[in-house]
Amino acid sequence: MAEKKAGNKDMVDTLLARLKPDIHGWHTRIPAEMGLFFGLRLALSLEVQRTRERNPPKRLNDKEKKLARAILENLNPILRGAERRFKKYARRDPNASSGIDKPEICIVRGLMDEEHPEYWALRFRKKATHWDSYDIGFGGTELEEISMYNDLEYDD
């Protein structure tokens, strides 16, 4: 029996078929054999609405499905590049080195526009604080930026 490789078409099809509804859209866990980020399993989150507008949530459009497929089919090289870039970033920001928690691939319908039609982020929280989070932003399969957010800034 042939060994399955991470990111092959059958594995990607199976994963996309396992998406479950949540408050903002669709969500699933990515099997470890498809790829790990700093040794941690990832989630896949496709946000199609900001609040619980519909239950079940809105359907994924073709652009979102195509982007999710491209990410998953190229997941290992994407993750290796993201790890390398984040290690460089963390050398300049000593607060970034406190470890990561809950990494997820986030495709957000509201952030995809004409200027950034394939925008998505690899998002994770700092393990030590849980209110600081990082987005490693991509355009398609190309890493574009690393941003840090402090969730306390958004409290009312």
Secondary structure, DSSP 8 states (H G I E B T S, - for coil): -----TT-HHHHHHHHHT-EE-SSEEEEE--GGG--BTTB--EEEEE--SS--SSS-----HHHHHHHHHHHHTHHHHHHHHHHHHHHHHHH-GGGGG-EEEEEEEEEGGG--SSSTTEEEEEEEETTTSSEEEEEEEETTEEEEEEEEEGGGG--
